[in-house]
Amino acid sequence: MRRTTRLALVCCLVVGLAGCAGVGSTPTATDTQAPVTADATTTATPTATPEPVATPGSDYDTATVTISAENGTQVATVEAWVADDFGKRYTGLSETEALEPGQGMLFVHGQEGNHAYVMRNMDFPLDMVFIAENGTITTIHHAPLESDDDDLTQYSGRSKYVLEVPYGYTNETGVEVGDRVDIDR
């Protein structure tokens, strides 16, 4: 039996599958270099890597995300930061040490397609929940921490949205492929 619970979404970095051989999707960068800044009188130099923070910050919009079983029973709800542009999707929560219960992040892509996520520079493992444009969960991955940022595992699925939750959360709450996700922005 399922029970209502707070869904703590967690984020990681996004890599579009277009960079992988044989996959047709909208190209997205897979570059791992630090952002470069410059002004009119200096040459471009990499910016300093910021210290980890407890939350993604105030420059993110939020959304209420509700997951319901196929029979309509509500399984979980979370207040999530929304990563809806390339910069926010690429950075994700890689500069975040942890999230409070009931906090999370929702990745939003411009259109449904094959998308891949990696665990680059993450401090905690995740479950990754891929969601179709119609709100149906299509794939769930359990992603442990990576030991080598040079050889990252790609977790992919067909989606328009991706929720990342603490490792094992989907098992604990009974969130399954085929469940329905509603997003109130």
LOLOSE-373623 format. One line per 3 residues: number of its first residue (from 1); their letters; for each residue x, y, z of N, C-alpha, C. Coordinates in steps of 0.001 Angstrom, whole numbers, plus 500000, padded with zeros to 6 digits. Example, Ala and Ser with C-alpha at 12.3 -4.5 7.8 and 13.67 -1.06 7.14 Angstrom:
<atoms>
1 = AS = 513190,494310,507800,512300,495500,507800,513200,496700,507800 ~ 512850,497750,507080,513670,498940,507140,512900,500030,507870
</atoms>
This chain:
<atoms>
1 = MRR = 500845,498820,500000,500000,500000,500000,500889,501241,500000 ~ 500510,502218,499223,501262,503460,499145,500769,504422,500196 ~ 501637,505307,500625,501244,506336,501565,501773,507665,501068
4 = TTR = 501055,508740,501411,501490,510071,501007,502754,510421,501768 ~ 503671,511006,501101,504952,511335,501719,505522,512558,501025 ~ 506404,513258,501642,507058,514410,501014,508169,513892,500132
7 = LAL = 508226,514336,498913,509246,513917,497962,510394,514909,498003 ~ 511564,514452,498362,512743,515320,498389,513506,515116,497094 ~ 513358,516035,496183,514037,515946,494897,515442,516467,495026
10 = VCC = 516331,515852,494338,517710,516271,494334,518145,516350,492888 ~ 519118,517133,492594,519488,517353,491222,520902,516932,490943 ~ 521185,516717,489698,522561,516548,489259,522707,517249,487931
13 = LVV = 523732,516948,487188,524004,517639,485940,523363,516942,484766 ~ 523061,517718,483737,522382,517223,482565,523339,517188,481389 ~ 523250,516140,480628,524002,516050,479386,523045,515545,478334
16 = GLA = 522817,516285,477266,521946,515836,476190,522570,514667,475459 ~ 521762,513707,475043,522267,512539,474332,522753,512875,472929 ~ 522517,514089,472464,522959,514443,471124,524462,514308,470985
19 = GCA = 525194,514465,472065,526634,514324,472016,527083,512879,471921 ~ 526182,511921,472087,526525,510509,472017,526288,509997,470606 ~ 527128,509120,470143,527021,508599,468781,525694,507879,468581
22 = GVG = 525058,508140,467458,523874,507410,467064,522576,507882,467682 ~ 522560,508927,468439,521339,509382,469075,520944,510724,468477 ~ 519709,510841,468019,519234,512092,467443,518443,512888,468448
25 = STP = 518988,513969,468932,518325,514836,469901,518898,516228,469745 ~ 518229,517206,470289,518734,518562,470224,520085,518635,470911 ~ 521113,519165,470237,522445,519203,470842,522476,520035,472115
28 = TAT = 523207,519539,473099,523502,520295,474297,524967,520090,474615 ~ 525576,521052,475279,527008,520988,475557,527319,519923,476580 ~ 528464,519284,476396,528955,518334,477389,530296,518799,477914
31 = DTQ = 530631,520049,477674,531894,520632,478097,531949,520713,479616 ~ 533082,520327,480195,533211,520331,481651,534060,521485,482154 ~ 534452,522410,481289,535277,523527,481728,534446,524523,482515
34 = APV = 535120,525267,483390,534456,526318,484156,534027,527431,483218 ~ 532968,528172,483560,532552,529298,482735,533679,530315,482608 ~ 533707,531016,481481,534751,531996,481231,534129,533387,481258
37 = TAD = 534817,534334,481920,534340,535715,481959,535448,536624,481448 ~ 535064,537730,480854,536051,538686,480365,535404,540051,480279 ~ 536235,541104,480357,535739,542445,480083,536560,543011,478927
40 = ATT = 536317,544241,478565,536939,544822,477381,538457,544966,477511 ~ 539002,544972,478721,540428,545224,478885,541234,543999,479293 ~ 540591,542858,479493,541314,541667,479912,541032,540504,478995
43 = TAT = 541885,539511,479086,541611,538292,478342,540709,537407,479185 ~ 539999,536494,478547,539067,535622,479240,539820,534666,480162 ~ 539294,534526,481388,539862,533578,482341,538743,532809,483007
46 = PTA = 538995,531552,483416,537939,530797,484092,537558,531467,485408 ~ 536270,531419,485737,535806,531964,487003,536131,530987,488120 ~ 536215,531482,489327,536498,530631,490476,535310,529710,490740
49 = TPE = 535582,528501,491185,534525,527567,491528,533946,527967,492879 ~ 532622,528214,492942,532028,528639,494202,531997,527495,495216 ~ 531953,527867,496484,531844,526880,497551,530444,526254,497509
52 = PVA = 530305,524982,497951,528979,524361,497998,528023,525158,498878 ~ 526753,525153,498510,525721,525843,499268,524654,524844,499698 ~ 523835,525222,500656,522804,524328,501156,521634,524192,500190
55 = TPG = 521374,525222,499391,520271,525194,498433,520729,525820,497127 ~ 519981,525606,496035,520393,526160,494744,520410,527677,494671 ~ 519640,528353,495479,519650,529804,495462,518332,530408,495045
58 = SDY = 518250,531714,495187,516993,532413,494958,516725,532721,493491 ~ 517681,532462,492601,517443,532770,491194,516686,531657,490466 ~ 516210,530666,491189,515403,529586,490612,513929,529798,490935
61 = DTA = 513061,529584,489952,511629,529520,490220,511366,528211,490949 ~ 510192,528097,491565,509823,526853,492231,508523,526309,491653 ~ 508296,525024,491890,507072,524362,491454,506690,523324,492499
64 = TVT = 505394,523070,492610,504912,521978,493441,504741,520769,492531 ~ 505410,519679,492884,505377,518459,492088,504643,517397,492896 ~ 503601,516801,492304,502811,515770,492966,502881,514492,492137
67 = ISA = 503175,513369,492801,503217,512066,492132,502043,511242,492625 ~ 501298,510658,491682,500155,509805,492002,500328,508450,491328 ~ 499838,507417,492001,499858,506067,491444,498914,505990,490255
70 = ENG = 499027,504923,489496,498147,504743,488339,496675,504762,488731 ~ 496363,504357,489973,494966,504343,490426,494507,505709,490952 ~ 495397,506718,490923,495043,508067,491336,495412,508416,492768
73 = TQV = 495881,507456,493548,496283,507709,494926,497549,508550,494957 ~ 497523,509664,495703,498705,510524,495803,499796,509812,496578 ~ 501010,509818,496023,502151,509148,496625,503089,510147,497296
76 = ATV = 503346,511289,496670,504337,512225,497193,504103,513629,496652 ~ 504598,514637,497403,504560,516038,496990,505870,516690,497400 ~ 506360,517615,496572,507601,518325,496896,507560,519731,496345
79 = EAW = 508208,520646,497044,508469,521981,496518,509837,521901,495859 ~ 509883,522125,494553,511111,521902,493793,511599,523180,493126 ~ 512923,523357,493108,513520,524390,492284,513436,523930,490849
82 = VAD = 513207,524881,489936,513029,524551,488532,514277,524941,487744 ~ 514881,523954,487091,516032,524183,486208,515504,524110,484784 ~ 515166,525283,484218,514496,525300,482925,515276,526021,481825
85 = DFG = 516568,526270,482078,517417,526776,481001,518729,525993,481031 ~ 519505,526133,479968,520711,525314,479846,521651,525470,481039 ~ 521910,526697,481463,522837,526923,482564,522396,526248,483854
88 = KRY = 521118,526374,484184,520599,525757,485411,520588,524236,485299 ~ 520229,523708,484123,520249,522249,483949,521673,521723,484024 ~ 522622,522433,483434,524017,521976,483423,524614,521999,484830
91 = TGL = 524377,523055,485576,524910,523163,486933,524146,522263,487893 ~ 522831,522220,487771,522023,521406,488664,522340,521697,490112 ~ 522481,520648,490901,522815,520795,492314,524253,520383,492592
94 = SET = 525113,520457,491590,526504,520027,491773,527249,520878,492797 ~ 526759,522058,493085,527387,522924,494088,526604,522906,495392 ~ 525750,521904,495557,524902,521781,496734,525353,520581,497557
97 = EAL = 525455,520762,498860,525883,519672,499733,524753,518712,500054 ~ 523544,519215,500201,522392,518405,500576,521127,519238,500443 ~ 519981,518601,500568,518691,519292,500566,517928,518934,501825
100 = EPG = 517090,519850,502273,516195,519581,503396,515080,518653,502911 ~ 514456,517907,503812,513312,517077,503405,512227,517931,502744 ~ 511652,517436,501670,510613,518170,500962,511132,519178,499962
103 = QGM = 512450,519330,499838,513040,520214,498836,513542,519370,497670 ~ 513663,519974,496510,514205,519265,495379,514380,520145,494173 ~ 514624,519515,493036,514769,520233,491784,514098,519460,490668
106 = LFV = 513491,520210,489768,512825,519665,488598,513529,520205,487363 ~ 514021,519320,486512,514642,519724,485257,513574,519758,484173 ~ 513541,520850,483406,512551,521021,482352,513285,521225,481032
109 = HGQ = 512980,520385,480053,513553,520507,478711,512534,521155,477781 ~ 513002,521757,476695,512141,522438,475743,511141,521515,475071 ~ 511531,520269,474888,510627,519297,474270,510973,517905,474744
112 = EGN = 510026,517005,474589,510273,515612,474950,511309,515028,474000 ~ 512193,514234,474537,513227,513582,473736,514044,512670,474627 ~ 515098,512106,474073,516015,511290,474864,517006,512220,475549
115 = HAY = 517026,512171,476871,517905,513017,477670,518734,512132,478585 ~ 519951,512578,478896,520837,511816,479782,521369,512719,480878 ~ 521550,512131,482050,522076,512835,483212,523284,512067,483731
118 = VMR = 524199,512801,484357,525385,512201,484948,525533,512704,486385 ~ 526388,512036,487152,526605,512368,488562,527908,513142,488747 ~ 528161,514138,487918,529396,514927,487974,529406,515828,489204
121 = NMD = 530464,515707,490001,530679,516576,491169,529556,516521,492200 ~ 528878,515399,492311,527784,515269,493272,528298,514770,494615 ~ 527662,515251,495700,528025,514855,497054,527093,513791,497628
124 = FPL = 526041,513419,496897,525080,512436,497392,524497,511663,496215 ~ 524140,510378,496412,523563,509565,495333,522098,509931,495102 ~ 521558,509515,493960,520212,509927,493546,519413,508792,492931
127 = DMV = 518096,508963,492927,517203,508264,492009,516803,509308,490974 ~ 516827,508928,489703,516455,509840,488620,515146,509355,488005 ~ 514153,510236,487985,512816,509900,487517,512550,510670,486225
130 = FIA = 512461,509957,485109,512221,510561,483796,510721,510568,483531 ~ 510217,511730,483072,508779,511955,482941,508459,512458,481536 ~ 507518,511810,480870,507084,512213,479531,506322,513535,479597
133 = ENG = 506137,514141,478446,505405,515408,478373,504004,515291,478945 ~ 503370,514107,478818,502016,513917,479329,501978,513632,480835 ~ 503149,513621,481507,503202,513439,482948,503406,512010,483411
136 = TIT = 503593,511068,482503,503789,509671,482870,505266,509392,483124 ~ 505569,508715,484241,506947,508313,484519,507336,507209,483542 ~ 508432,507439,482795,508875,506488,481765,510042,505619,482206
139 = TIH = 510916,506156,483075,512124,505449,483487,512530,505930,484872 ~ 513068,505000,485668,513657,505358,486963,515034,504718,487036 ~ 516050,505521,487346,517418,505027,487537,517843,505270,488975
142 = HAP = 518641,504344,489523,519269,504503,490837,520744,504789,490558 ~ 521203,505986,490899,522551,506437,490531,523415,506655,491757 ~ 524372,505752,492007,525299,505961,493124,526295,507061,492784
145 = LES = 527059,507503,493781,528119,508485,493535,529151,507887,492596 ~ 529732,508728,491769,530784,508305,490846,532133,508472,491528 ~ 533038,507549,491300,534372,507655,491893,535346,508388,490980
148 = DDD = 534991,508534,489696,535894,509151,488725,535100,510049,487790 ~ 535261,511378,487927,534534,512314,487071,534967,512261,485615 ~ 536031,511522,485306,536467,511393,483914,535744,510273,483182
151 = DLT = 535067,509385,483903,534387,508242,483300,532991,508119,483921 ~ 532108,509069,483602,530789,509144,484219,529779,508251,483518 ~ 528931,507611,484307,527833,506812,483784,526722,507748,483338
154 = QYS = 526158,507500,482148,525014,508283,481684,523739,507524,482008 ~ 522797,508221,482623,521486,507664,482933,520495,508360,482003 ~ 519879,507605,481119,519060,508238,480090,517637,507701,480083
157 = GRS = 516781,508473,479432,515393,508084,479270,514662,509092,478418 ~ 513505,508686,477930,512659,509580,477141,511887,510444,478127 ~ 511990,511778,477944,511359,512673,478913,511278,514098,478406
160 = KYV = 510443,514855,479055,510462,516314,478964,510923,516871,480312 ~ 510659,516118,481381,511007,516511,482742,511831,515398,483390 ~ 512699,515786,484305,513435,514811,485110,513426,515286,486558
163 = LEV = 513017,514399,487451,513058,514646,488895,514212,513822,489444 ~ 514970,514417,490320,516010,513654,490992,515709,513661,492478 ~ 515668,512478,493043,515305,512296,494444,516421,511547,495153
166 = PYG = 516455,511565,496474,517505,510839,497184,517519,509358,496792 ~ 518692,508789,496771,518895,507388,496406,517997,506481,497246 ~ 517230,505641,496585,516330,504714,497261,514959,505274,497552
169 = YTN = 514745,506565,497299,513457,507187,497601,512312,506538,496833 ~ 512525,506237,495556,511446,505645,494768,511061,504280,495321 ~ 512028,503526,495817,511715,502232,496435,510942,502430,497737
172 = ETG = 511365,503383,498562,510729,503628,499860,509280,504079,499722 ~ 508989,504890,498723,507643,505447,498557,506777,504650,497583 ~ 507388,503753,496841,506642,502977,495861,506407,503702,494552
175 = VEV = 507164,504775,494284,507061,505469,492998,507511,504497,491909 ~ 506704,504357,490853,506975,503372,489816,506803,503958,488420 ~ 507415,503283,487453,507177,503599,486043,505677,503449,485802
178 = GDR = 505097,504419,485083,503645,504412,484813,502874,505336,485739 ~ 503469,505736,486877,502792,506690,487773,502683,508035,487083 ~ 501844,508899,487627,501529,510195,487038,502132,511320,487860
181 = VDI = 502727,512302,487183,503321,513463,487828,502560,514710,487378 ~ 502144,515516,488347,501508,516804,488070,502424,517897,488590 ~ 502617,518931,487765,503513,520028,488100,502703,521314,488145
184 = DR = 502719,521983,489289,502023,523263,489452,503060,524354,489552 ~ 503243,525100,488455,504242,526178,488419,503536,527477,488631
</atoms>
